[in-house]
Amino acid sequence: MAPEVKGVLFDLDGTLADTAGDMAGVLNAMLVERGKPPLAVTDMRNHVSQGSAALLHLGFGVTVHDDGFTTLRDDFLNRYRDNLCNATVLFAGVAKVLDALDAKRIPWGIVTNKPGFLTEPLLAALQIKRRCACIISGDTFAERKPHPMPIQQACAALGCAPGEVVYVGDAHGDVKAAHAAGARAVVALYGYIDPARHNPDKWRADGYVRTPDELPALLFGNSARPPS
C-alpha cells in the first residue's frame, strides 16, 4: 500500500473488538423485563456498529424521534456501562497486528462513535488503553463520523499527515470519513456488516481484509483487492 503507512487508526466495535455479545445481552435483558421475547445474538450482531439507536430500533421498533426513546437509550447505556467487558474480546489476530505496529514503532489509535464514558473503560479492560497514541470517541468533538474531523484530529495526534494514515473500519461511514479526511480506508470484512443491506465492494475502499491476520501484509507489503 503506497505511500508508506506511518500511522494506523481503528474503529472499535466490529473492527478492533467483538462487542456484540455484551451489547446483545443488555438489549435482551431489557426486552425480557418488558415482556418481550429475547433476540438471537446473530440477529443483533450486524446492527452493533450503528450503536444503541439501531439496537433499540431492532428490539423495540423505536426511533430517536419517538416518545420514550431517550428513556430506553439511557437505560441501555447505563446497563451496558456496567457490563462492558463480560464477553467482549479483541478479534482473533488483532493482538498480533497491534504488536506488529508497536514493533515497527508505527503509532496507532482509536476513532469511534462510542461515547467516551464507554470507550475508555472498555479499552482499559481490554488492556490496550495505555498503548493507544490517541483515543477519539463519539463525544470528543462536536462532530463524529462520518464527518472527517475526528479522523483529521486523530492524524494530528499521531503526528502524521492524513495521507500517511490508514483507517480500518467495518462501515461505509468509516470509508467516507477516512476519504473526506484525506486518509486511506481499509474495510474489516469480518466486522458487523449485514450482507443483506450493504455491499462493501461498492464502498471504494483502498483495501479489504477478511481477517485481522491479513492486515500486516496489506499495510506493509502486498496490496489487497476487493473480494470477488
Protein Blocks (a to p, Z undefined) as FASTA:
>chain_A
ZZddfbdcddfehplpccklmmmmmmmmmmmmnopacddfklmmmmmmnojmlmmmmmno
pafkbghklmmmmmmmmmmmmmmmmmgccdehjlmmmmmmmmnopacddddfbdfklmmm
mmmmnopmmmpmbdcdfklpmbdcfbfklmmmmmmmnopafklpccddfbfklmmmmmmn
opacdddfklccdfklpcfklnopabdcfbfklmmmmmmmcccdddZZ
